[in-house]
Structures are given as C-alpha cells and as structure tokens.
Amino acid sequence: MEAAPLDVSIRRGTGGREARYDAFRVPRRENQTVLDVVTEIQREQDETLSYRFACRVGMCGSCAMTVNGRPRWTCRTRVAEVAGRQGRLRLEPLRNLPVIKDLAVDMAPFFEKWRAAKGFFEPGEAPPDDFLAVAPASPSRQAADEGIECINCGVCYAACEVVGWNPDYLGPAALNRAWTLANDVRDQGQEARLAAVSGAAGCQSCHTHMACTELCPKALQPTYAIAGLKRLALRRALGRKG
Amino acid sequence: MSGALFLAQRATAVLLAWAVAAHLALIIHAERAGLTAGAILARTQHNGAFLAFYGLFVVAAAIHAPIGLRNVLAEWTGWRGRSLDAAMAGFALALLWLGLRAAYAMFAA
C-alpha cells in the first residue's frame, strides 16, 4: 500500500506579525529528505517559496531550518526520521536570526559574533622564523581537534536558549571557534581573545543547557568548549597563566 | 555576565554552600534541643564566632544573590543597563544592611 502523502506546514513571510503558515501535501518517496520535500514544493507547487541550500550532502551547512521544532540540516534529515506516523512536517526558519523571507534567515549577526569573539587566527606582528611544532598528541592540539570540524551552519546558535534571552550573547559556534584558537600555540592574540569572550555577552553567560551539544549535526560539543573558556577566563582573573 | 561578576558569584557560592549547611544544622540542633529564644540569645550574646560566621554569611549572600537576580531579570524580562545595575546595587545594600543588623542584634542583645 502506498504511504499517505506528507502534510507539510511552512512558515511564510518575513517574520513578525505578518508571518503565516501555508499547508502543502507532498507524496512520500523512498529515502526522501526534508530538503527534497522543500525543493519539490518550490518546483511543483509554489515557486515563490524561499529557502537556502547548496551542496545537499551535509558539507556546506546552508540548508539548516527548524524541522518540527528542532533546528536541523534538512539535507541530512530523512522524512521517515521526523515526520512520525501522522506524516506531518512543520518547517520554520532557524530561530534567533532575522528572517529574510520564508525559510531563509540572515546569517550576518551569526558571523558578526565570530568576529566579535575573535574567531580568527592572529599571526601577530612578527611571525616566528621557523615552523612551530605542534605535537598531535599534545593536550592543546587534541582539545582543538574536538572543535575544528564546525562548518558554521548555525544549528547550535538557533538551538541556544541563552541567545534567545540575550541577543548579544556570542553563542556556541563563535565561542567554540574561540576555544579552538585558544588551544593554537601559534596564535598571538590570546589576551585579546580571552577578553573578547569574557565580556557581558561572553562564555560566562552560558547556562550549560547543552542544547548546542545535543543538536550539533557534526556531533561537536560547544558546551565543553565554553567550559574550557570559562576555566581560562577564571585563571586569567586570578592572575594565573595557562 | 562579566568575568568579575562570574568569579564573585562562584566564589561566594563556595562560601554559601558551607554557610547554608552550617546554618541549617544550627537551626535543627536548636530545635531538637528545645532551646527557647532566651537560651539562644544567651549563646549568641557577645559570641565573636557567631558574629563572624553570620557576618560572613550575610556578606556572601549580599554579593551572590543580586548577581544571580540581575541575570534572571536581564534574561527573563529584558531589563538591562544602568537602571538594573543600580537596582541590584540597592538590593545588595539592603541585604547587607538587614543581615548585618540582624546578626549584630543577636550579638549585642
């Protein structure tokens, strides 16, 4: 027997009061992903539907949306995993970011916070003459390794309750990036970075709810990265190095 | 929350964990021993250790509670900025004044 079609409800508009939910029915297909569903609706039923995607294989991080209440990569989320027996999908844009239109959000605030957290490598005024040796087994390299696979999809940022409460909070992704750099022995901007992530909107605001760690599609653990930054900041406040 | 406030709140939390436990133990002990108000006052009067303990307790609570309340209010009501800081400084002073006055009254009664 052929499965009943999917009932898909999609939040439309630019957010705020004029936002509405449009209903669509989409046939179920084998190995169908949520991104397949959105694409089918846009191609077959409503060409004005706006959304964002690029690679379709979980590499680019651009297709994240809120699927049945949880932020997810739609390209790596199979309908069978989330639609339940009723075959319902409720699709909304990522939380905590301004909506451009329909399912596409403006990622600018997310990336601005990467900069605010000094989430970039700082080579210093005078780079060393020779290569610095970084032993793969060293604790700092291993700590960095645990966080470097982030592809900036914004799922953790959308999942974070603290960002929802305090729009200035730097968020899990930016702090996770800062933590990987804090463990980079070549980096010359550690003092400035630690000061940047210890401000009123920094790592100390984290409530350790672990929504970021629970939902990261790359299985990274930003909560632990933030805990690492808290330890570093505490040592700095107490006047201890390292 | 800034680093300094975070440190102050965590440091006072360490003190309060012990102080609250000792405070509860004292209450339970006084209750079980059937001490009257007069008997309690007789023990606290001119007792330097009592005053030092409750003085420290009050100072720690007056630092700890306003920092936490400030965070709760900022996150749940959106109240931020100098007016919130001023209100919390007032709350801290009120806790300090009321608490120290009570501890001193038990000491000097």
Interface residues (C-beta under 8 A of the other chain):
Chain A: V162 W165 N166 S198 G199 A200 G202 Q204 S205 K230 A233 L234 R236 A237 L238
Chain B: M1 S2 G3 A4 L5 F6 L7 R10 N71 A74 E75 W76
